[in-house]
Amino acid sequence: MLAIITIGSTIALSTYAAQARQASIQTTSQRLKRAMVFAKQYAVSKNTEATLWIDLDEQIFWIDETHPADDLTLDPPPPPVVAKVLEPEQVPVQAVIDEVRVGSSRPTRAGRAFARFSSTGENPYFGAAVVRRVDDASDAAKVTTVLLHPNSSDPRILPRRRF
């Protein structure tokens, strides 16, 4: 009887530990997915352009209004203390947004990346790779990607996959 209880406890504990390890990645992935959907909905509903920013150095993301004439690549603004649309959100300390890919560009692994969402509902290919801070980011099995295809309204969360 004691052996059965010990085996059952061991299985339950290992399952709990595995779920706890993934919690920060799942939380970050869900928050990024919601931000992508919100940016797109905001741009369409307000008939404006919204930009989702991800600061890979500071591990924060936010949404702000932009205008089509703004060239954000020349002079990216600093993270706002208060954004017009969605205030900066800090990534949980156990997780890291490892890289971001926008359109057909090479992945960004440092600095800031952004995706613009137009009032017509258009958006670029946009993906963010999330990994636990203690895991090896080069191991695709440890990475979860949040991916939004062009002009799609439903970002996908893809565990154990990098772009």
Sequence and secondary structure as in RCSB ss.txt:
>XXXX:A:sequence
MLAIITIGSTIALSTYAAQARQASIQTTSQRLKRAMVFAKQYAVSKNTEATLWIDLDEQIFWIDETHPADDLTLD
PPPPPVVAKVLEPEQVPVQAVIDEVRVGSSRPTRAGRAFARFSSTGENPYFGAAVVRRVDDASDAAKVTTVLLHP
NSSDPRILPRRRF
>XXXX:A:secstr
 HHHHHHHHHHHHHHHHHHHHHHHHHHHHHHHHHHHHHHHHHHHHHTSEEEEEEETTTTEEEEEEE TT  TTTS
     SS SSEEEEE  TTEEEEEEEETTS  B SSEEEEEE TTS    EEEEEEETTS TT GGGEEEEEE T
T S  EEEET   
